Amino acid sequence: MDIRDFQQLINQRYGRRDRQRGTPATFMWLIEEVGELATALAGNDAANKEEEFADVLAWLCTLANINDVDLQKAIKKYTSNQIEGFK
């Protein structure tokens, strides 16, 4: 499954509810999941780390969906060999 397929799956399953929630509340959910990932990374439970990475990715897709951002297209800046600068 590629990123676009996953983003579409998330949209099909949760899109209506996600749009009702809106960007600010969805962003807060994403941040909560990032916090849970940070906690998992500090530990030794590999299964928990995997789960939290998946949750962060799903919420990122949700946020992209409700803001009409195609993540597959957006990541081209990293896959096109035309990366400018470093962060």
Secondary structure, DSSP 8 states (H G I E B T S, - for coil): --HHHHHHHHHHHHHHHHHHH-HHHHHHHHHHHHHHHHHHHTSS-HHHHHHHHHHHHHHHHHHHHHTT--HHHHTHHHHSS---S--
